[in-house]
Amino acid sequence: MELETRLRTFLGRTPRIHATVYISRHAVVQGDVRLAAGCSVWPMAVLRGDINYIEVGEGTNIQDACVLHLADEHPTIVGAYTTVGHRAILHACTVGDECLIGMGATILDGAQIGNNCIIGAHTLVTRDTVIPPGSLVTGTPGRVVRQLSEQEQLDLRGWAEKYIVVARAHRDKEFARHGLGDFYVPNQVRSPMSKRQQQQAQQQQ
């Protein structure tokens, strides 16, 4: 597909955002971006689905100043209950369920991170690298230094669940201040919830 066709196809799409998602008013979500229930996107994060798509699984948090982008041949996919730490860059890669991507980490095109992994702060995962499930990865370039214990893997979901609680508090604050329902969507996709949507969101929480 030629670049101009890709831009028309993906950038022309409206992000698909579940009613329970929280998006900071200072984040940017553009193009073909799909956010599942309970996700949160924090200040200065950029999710740009302009030449392919971005998919973020249930309960995942994309923290402050993260960048999620993609490539012609690779979308960016992040699994459920994963924490993407401040200033991390995910580019045209796949991250599994219940992972922790450390602050300032970079994951490049074609890389695949298995479920229940920790990618250490400032780690660089190079192109097409495959990380097995349950791995701790550090360094530049990133290398598997050991397998996570069973308890360490169980703890990963807890970090994401904590952020769901924090996001709910932010949604409530935005609702009280702006009357925009249980979530706030940036300018590109701003759409206040109807009463019916608010009721559905409350039932799902």
C-alpha positions as CSV (number, residue, x, y, z in Angstrom):
1,M,0.0,0.0,0.0
2,E,1.4,3.4,-1.0
3,L,2.1,6.0,1.7
4,E,-0.7,8.4,0.6
5,T,-3.2,5.5,0.6
6,R,-2.0,4.4,4.1
7,L,-2.4,7.9,5.4
8,R,-5.9,8.2,4.0
9,T,-6.9,4.8,5.3
10,F,-5.5,4.9,8.8
11,L,-5.4,8.6,9.7
12,G,-8.9,9.1,8.4
13,R,-10.3,6.7,11.0
14,T,-11.7,7.8,14.3
15,P,-10.1,6.2,17.4
16,R,-12.2,3.4,18.9
17,I,-12.3,4.1,22.6
18,H,-14.2,2.1,25.2
19,A,-16.5,4.2,27.5
20,T,-14.4,3.3,30.6
21,V,-11.1,4.6,29.2
22,Y,-9.4,7.6,30.7
23,I,-7.4,9.9,28.4
24,S,-5.7,13.0,29.8
25,R,-6.7,16.2,28.2
26,H,-3.0,16.7,27.5
27,A,-2.6,13.5,25.5
28,V,-2.8,13.0,21.8
29,V,-4.7,10.0,20.2
30,Q,-4.9,10.1,16.4
31,G,-6.1,7.8,13.6
32,D,-6.6,4.0,13.9
33,V,-6.2,3.6,17.7
34,R,-8.2,1.0,19.6
35,L,-8.4,1.3,23.4
36,A,-10.1,-1.5,25.4
37,A,-12.0,-1.2,28.6
38,G,-10.2,0.3,31.6
39,C,-7.2,1.7,29.7
40,S,-5.6,5.0,30.7
41,V,-3.5,7.4,28.6
42,W,-1.7,10.0,30.7
43,P,-0.4,13.6,30.1
44,M,1.8,14.2,27.0
45,A,1.5,10.6,25.7
46,V,1.1,10.4,21.9
47,L,-0.6,7.4,20.2
48,R,-0.4,8.1,16.5
49,G,-2.1,5.5,14.3
50,D,-1.5,7.1,10.9
51,I,0.0,4.4,8.7
52,N,-1.1,1.3,10.5
53,Y,-3.1,0.6,13.7
54,I,-2.4,0.7,17.5
55,E,-4.2,-1.6,19.8
56,V,-4.1,-1.4,23.6
57,G,-5.6,-4.2,25.7
58,E,-7.9,-4.1,28.7
59,G,-6.7,-2.4,31.8
60,T,-3.4,-1.2,30.3
61,N,-1.9,2.1,31.2
62,I,0.2,4.3,28.9
63,Q,2.0,6.7,31.2
64,D,3.2,10.3,30.8
65,A,5.2,11.3,27.7
66,C,5.1,7.8,26.1
67,V,5.1,7.5,22.3
68,L,3.4,4.7,20.5
69,H,3.8,4.7,16.7
70,L,4.1,2.0,14.0
71,A,5.5,1.1,10.6
72,D,4.1,0.1,7.2
73,E,4.6,-3.6,8.0
74,H,4.0,-3.6,11.7
75,P,1.2,-2.3,13.9
76,T,1.8,-1.6,17.6
77,I,-0.1,-4.0,19.9
78,V,0.0,-3.9,23.7
79,G,-1.7,-6.6,25.7
80,A,-4.0,-6.5,28.7
81,Y,-3.0,-5.3,32.2
82,T,0.4,-4.0,31.0
83,T,2.1,-0.9,32.5
84,V,4.0,1.3,30.0
85,G,6.2,3.6,32.2
86,H,6.9,7.3,31.7
87,R,8.7,8.3,28.5
88,A,8.8,4.7,27.0
89,I,8.8,4.4,23.2
90,L,6.9,1.5,21.6
91,H,7.5,1.5,17.8
92,A,5.9,-1.1,15.5
93,C,6.2,-3.8,18.1
94,T,4.1,-6.3,20.1
95,V,4.0,-6.4,23.9
96,G,2.2,-9.2,25.7
97,D,-0.2,-9.3,28.6
98,E,0.8,-8.3,32.2
99,C,4.1,-6.7,31.3
100,L,6.0,-3.8,32.8
101,I,7.8,-1.6,30.4
102,G,10.2,0.6,32.4
103,M,10.6,4.3,32.3
104,G,12.5,5.5,29.2
105,A,12.6,2.0,27.6
106,T,12.6,1.8,23.8
107,I,11.2,-1.2,21.9
108,L,11.8,-1.1,18.1
109,D,10.2,-2.4,14.9
110,G,9.2,-6.1,14.8
111,A,10.2,-6.8,18.4
112,Q,7.9,-9.2,20.3
113,I,7.7,-9.1,24.1
114,G,6.1,-12.2,25.7
115,N,3.6,-12.2,28.5
116,N,4.7,-11.4,32.1
117,C,7.9,-9.7,31.2
118,I,9.8,-6.7,32.7
119,I,11.7,-4.5,30.4
120,G,14.0,-2.4,32.6
121,A,14.2,1.3,32.6
122,H,16.1,2.8,29.6
123,T,16.5,-0.6,28.1
124,L,16.7,-0.8,24.2
125,V,15.0,-3.8,22.6
126,T,16.3,-3.8,19.1
127,R,14.5,-4.7,15.8
128,D,12.9,-8.2,15.5
129,T,14.0,-9.3,19.0
130,V,11.8,-12.0,20.5
131,I,11.7,-12.0,24.3
132,P,10.3,-15.2,25.9
133,P,7.5,-15.0,28.5
134,G,8.4,-14.3,32.1
135,S,11.8,-12.6,31.3
136,L,13.6,-9.7,32.9
137,V,15.4,-7.7,30.2
138,T,17.9,-4.9,30.8
139,G,20.7,-3.1,28.9
140,T,21.5,-1.6,25.5
141,P,20.9,-3.7,23.6
142,G,18.4,-5.5,25.9
143,R,19.3,-9.0,27.0
144,V,17.4,-11.5,29.1
145,V,19.2,-11.5,32.5
146,R,16.9,-14.0,34.3
147,Q,13.4,-15.5,34.5
148,L,11.0,-13.7,36.8
149,S,9.8,-15.6,39.9
150,E,6.2,-16.7,40.0
151,Q,5.5,-14.0,42.6
152,E,7.1,-11.3,40.5
153,Q,4.9,-12.3,37.5
154,L,1.8,-12.2,39.7
155,D,2.7,-8.7,40.9
156,L,2.7,-7.3,37.4
157,R,-1.0,-7.3,37.1
158,G,-1.2,-5.5,40.4
159,W,0.6,-2.5,39.0
160,A,-1.9,-2.2,36.2
161,E,-4.9,-2.6,38.6
162,K,-3.5,0.2,40.7
163,Y,-3.5,2.5,37.7
164,I,-7.2,1.6,37.0
165,V,-8.1,3.0,40.5
166,V,-5.9,6.1,39.9
167,A,-7.5,6.7,36.5
168,R,-11.0,6.4,37.9
169,A,-10.1,9.2,40.4
170,H,-9.0,11.4,37.5
171,R,-12.1,10.7,35.5
172,D,-14.2,11.6,38.5
173,K,-12.3,14.9,38.9
174,E,-12.8,15.7,35.2
175,F,-16.5,15.0,35.4
176,A,-16.9,17.3,38.4
177,R,-14.9,20.1,36.7
178,H,-16.1,19.8,33.1
179,G,-19.2,17.7,33.1
180,L,-17.8,15.4,30.4
181,G,-18.9,12.1,31.8
182,D,-16.6,9.5,33.3
183,F,-13.7,10.1,30.9
184,Y,-12.1,12.9,28.9
185,V,-11.1,12.6,25.3
186,P,-8.7,15.0,23.6
187,N,-9.7,17.4,20.8
188,Q,-9.4,14.9,18.0
189,V,-12.1,12.6,19.3
190,R,-13.9,14.7,22.0
191,S,-17.4,13.3,22.6
192,P,-19.2,13.6,25.9
193,M,-20.9,10.5,27.1
194,S,-24.7,10.2,26.9
195,K,-26.6,9.3,30.0
196,R,-27.0,5.8,28.6
197,Q,-23.3,5.5,28.0
198,Q,-22.6,6.7,31.6
199,Q,-25.0,4.0,32.9
200,Q,-23.3,1.3,30.9
201,A,-19.8,2.4,32.0
202,Q,-20.9,2.4,35.7
203,Q,-22.3,-1.2,35.2
204,Q,-19.0,-2.4,33.8
205,Q,-16.9,-1.0,36.6
